[in-house]
Amino acid sequence: ARLAAAECGVLSLEELRACGLSREAVRVRVRNGRLHPLHRGVYAVGHDNPTLEGRLLAAVKACGPSAVLSHVSAAALWGFVRWDERRPEVTVRSLGTRTHPRVHVHRTAHLGVGDIARHQGVPVTSPARTLLDLASLLGPRPLRRAVRQAQALRLVSLGQIAAALNRPGPRRGRARLARIVATGPAPTRSELEDVVLDLLLRGGIEHPAVNVPLTVAGRRVIPDFRWPRERIVVEADGAAWHDHRLAREDDAERQALLEAHGERVLRVTWHQAIAQPSETLRRLRAAGTPSAQ
C-alpha cells in the first residue's frame, strides 16, 4: 500500500512481483477487484479511477523502464497547456516498432540525462525538452503561449531552451521555437499579455520588463510590462481577470500605488490591441515608451 501511494496508485507487474506477489496472486486480486488492469502489465491498486497523474504514470510504466511522459502530455503535467483527454504520449529510447494500445509512443535515439525529469511522481521530459517536442506539433500561436507560460511558471529559462535547441533531438519545429526565443524573455501569464507584447514588439517599441515584481510601499506589485528607465507601466486589461468588482478595485489600488511611486500607468484592452492596433501604438508612443534600437 505504501508503494502504491508513492506511485500515484498504479503499479507494474514487476513492482507487484517485487512485493512478493506471484502471477497467480495478481490474477486473483484482479478477479476480486483489488487490482484493476490499466495497460498490459500495469494495474490501479484498490480502485479503477486513478488521478490524472496516475493515468499518465501508468502509460509510462506500460512502455518500459526507458520511457518518459512527453509532448502534449508532458506539457499538461508541467502546466504549460490544458489537458485535453487525448491518449497519453510517451517517448522511449528505442527505435523498435512495438506498439501499446491506448498510448501514443514516440521513439528517439536522443534522450539525454538533461532531457529527463520527474514531476508529481511521473518520469517526464524536462521543461526545455518538452517545449522542443511541442515545437514539432503546435502552430506558432499555441507554441508561443506554451513557451511564455513555462517562463511565467519559472520552470525554464531562455538559456535552457537555447541549450535544448543545440542538442540532438527532433528537428521539426526548431526554427519556430528559435524565433519565439529570439524575442527575449516573455513570462506572460495570459493570451492577452501575449497579444499586447507582440503588438509592442511589432510596433517597434523596446522590449519591456515582463511581469517583474516591484515592492511599492511594502507591497509586492507585478506590472504586466514596464520600462524602468522611463517609469512607464502598461497593463493588459482582459475581461477574464478585470471584469468584476474586486478585480477592478484591486486594479485601482495597484495603479494608485504605482502612480504614487512615480510610474505612469497605461491600460490596453483586448479591443484596443486587436481592433485598434495603430491607435494603441500611437497612444503608447506619445506616452513616452522607448523605441527599439
Steps between C-alpha positions, in 0.01 A plus 500: 500500500785740579661430163169555321452831683846613392428396139172690446300184573632302200751212499656288230506121508872514576435725801226269625732202461770686695245542781472120519193436287508211254335523161216288633459731801478795260232320295302427818511867601383601153205261529397624843531869403804594705708561185366664184688458169576831329753383241674172431687427823392819683229514766312756709504393863170495689284691252460544126499882488856626556588868492626661181854461633428131561368450148803673350741301717322177400560582133870558571531171693329314217780604265793377707783637714640741240164668440408856601185706460544745212354744249151640582458260794823625656402862431167443677674342800738798525208742460602651165175396326158372605446125504259397224445132587698374201691173506804540725821565306818323603851512357721191509874479438457235235459468126284187522148467366306352794170680554296553816121524485367827644848660505653718228865392494778721361842344445834673500870425518561839664374532857783603730512528878435874472180432306339297781338612825244377751193710577209408725640149516509451122817456286465778244701695247663810648320833444747603225479163320120508534490833317732364232266205449196730496663703222461198270123490565361848567453802281668833582231646729437199728874432514569862595237478777660181635851651495385813679295304753806288578697819566219646713506184714878544535557145381735584213736775392586621152848359552360154569282515189797617293707210635224254405489649150870423464478139623410200283131427481196570283574739214149596397385828654842612625501814287152592630612459862822692433302795360287514815806487728675768294241761606649490852363412845121500495346335809149609409206360694213527252415508132425873524849563638634304201301719262606825668868402514495400134334832415773690686783314329338508157445875544870565557474565874789386719457159666362572849562321828221240515330415830800607706397559865539835673469583869299820539413633846568157646274325251611264223363617165550327165447733202423320174753707300740765625776722368700583817701787351190681377291384800213398274273202566257337255228277642305250285135523599329168418136435577577167668710679765368853526121495447378454856491745790781358713736479203421858398559619857833314510597654164418848628699448820796360307493790256486753785803335664698502177411860420590608854834327437553722194386255231271593213241223451336434162238234433434295185184294449434210262305735271779757490771239435307313230266752335696825554869405482619816321314733736624305800863518384470875440364545852782295653769683300352837597519395865875453464557129452853463355567389144695183433859567396 
